[in-house]
Amino acid sequence: MKQPDSSLQANDNVTQAKNSLGKLHFSVSQALSHPTEQTLAQAENRLAHTEQAIQQAQDWLGPQGVELAEELLTEDKSRLASLNKQGKRSER
């Protein structure tokens, strides 16, 4: 079987990372506006998936190729962490 063109693979990884970031942002926004156990779990799962997608893109492009993606990921991680902290405070 013929190996796929590496530039096509890199583009596919970048596209997956971009799509994953969009889905993560939506998931975190949902969890912020409707903080339930289910929306929090979905956001956490989406976060793990997005981290993996960005790592795969970074493997192909190097760290500088995914700087913006890393910034967006960090922003949504922070939003989700603040929501998790609020939830833990309200459980007390």
N, C-alpha and C positions, 0 to 999 in steps of 0.2 A: 504494500500500500504506500502511496506517495505521501511524503510529509507535507503538511500544510505550509504555505508561505509564512515565514516568521512575522512579516509585517501585518498579515491578515490576523494572525494569532494575537499580536499586540493590540490591534484595533479591537478585536473581539473582547479582550480582557479590559480594555479601557471602556468600551461600551457597557460591559457588565458592571464595572465599578460605578459608572455614571448612573446607570439605572438603579443600582443598589442604593446609592446615596439618595436618590429621589425618593425611593420607597422608605428608607430609614427616616428621612425628614418628615414624611407623611405620618409614619408610625409614631414618631416621637410627638408630633403635633397632636395626633389623636389621643395619645396617652396624657398629654398635658391638659387637653380640653375635657377629656372624659377619663379621669384616673381610676381605672378599675384594675383588678388583678389580671384580667385577660389582656387589656390594652398594654399594661406594663410588660407582661410576658411576651407579647407580640413585638414590642419595641426592643426588648432585650434580645430576642431571637434575631430580629432584623439587624441589630447592631453586630452580632457575631457574624452573620452572613456578609455584611458590608465590610467588616474588617478583613475577612478572607478574600473578598473580591478585590479590595484595594491592594492587599499583599500580592495577589497574583499579577495585578497590573504593574506593581512596582518591580516584581521579579523580571518583567519584560522590559520595562522602561527605565528603571533606575529610580532613585529617590526623587530626583528633580522632576521627573515626568508625572508625578502624582502629588505635587505639593498642594495644589488647590483642593484635591480630594481629601488629603490629610487634614487640611484646615477645616473643611466642612464636616468631616467625621468628628474632629475634636469638638466643634461647636455643638453638634447633636449629642455627643457623649456627655458634655457638660449639662445640656438641657435635661437629659434623661437622669443624670446623677442628682441634679437638684430636685427633680420630681421624686426620685427614690428617697432622698433625705426628708422631703416633706411628708411622704407616706409613713416613714418610720417615726417621725415626730407625732403624727396624728394617731398612731397606734398606741402611744403611751398613755 
